[in-house]
């Protein structure tokens, strides 16, 4: 270990994909530097920025734990580059506009030491929540319980935030698929989960999500009707949907993606309400979404989503629009929290 705490094989490799992040990446970097343990490396992968992202990152390179690489444009390319050079036992992904809480890596280290899992998952910071710091172990037959939790809550439980991935497992051929532009992190997460024998979750905050309105997924500038279909169909090949339980959870996952599109795109477009409703009806007729609407058993899911999904089944557009508007208003008020 040198004077900066860097080791030849660090416990954690934190990977930040950086694209046009000059205004906020220094905060993400500093959140890693302020970790309560030193056994980490930070890999920043700049990917085609047109602003001063590279220059901002270069200001931190006197810390030998921090490394800067470049890749082709795209978050998947950047993450794959980071994976290819990562030396750590565990890989943690951090978006350039988010932050790790300062004891995140220590919490992961303690879980690893006590349980030796294949996958470790914490929580997003939410100041309205009373965290219990309870740990849960999923292995053997109850791994399906965690799969259900993940697929029913994909924006919070089926992505790469607040997760530590075992590097040796990823190196067996798991990577981000460049042709999948939306929900690519869900695909990656499920690929790893499929190979995992033991998963440990901790009900403690480890990750701070910062909302920026210019996010491509949230801006309403790009029609997302078919953008999620590559991920949806790829996940079908990952899961064993011959199992009726898993097939139904896949349908629930699709309905959640449909809700994301309705909130962040269809009902955010600069169109009249009538045009938005027409677009929503057409969206719900796309075969993947239509099949999920018709076939999903929603009897056991969380109450508020059950109401929205039931209105989807009824094609009750005024009710769907009302629910979406409530969600949009909630999202606008959020700080330090996830978007959907």
Buried (B, 14 or more C-beta within 10 A) or exposed (E): EEEEBBBEEBBBBBBBBBBBBBBBBBBBBEBBBEBEBBBBBBBBBBBBBEEEBBEBBBEBEEBEBBBBBBBEEBBBBBBBBBBEEBBBBBBBBBBBBBBBBBBBBBBBBBBBEEBEBBBBBBBBBBEEEEEEEEBBBBBEEEBBEBBBBBBBBBBBBBBBBBBBBBBEBBEEEBBBBEEBBBBBBBBBBBBBBEBBEBBBBBBBBBBBBBBEEEEEBBEBEBEBBEBBBBBBEBBBEBBEBEEEEBBBBBBBBBBBBBBBBBBBBBBBBEBEEEEBBBBBEEBBEBEBBBEBBEEBEBEEBEEEBEEBBEBBBEEEBEBBBEBBEEBBEEBEEEEBBBBB
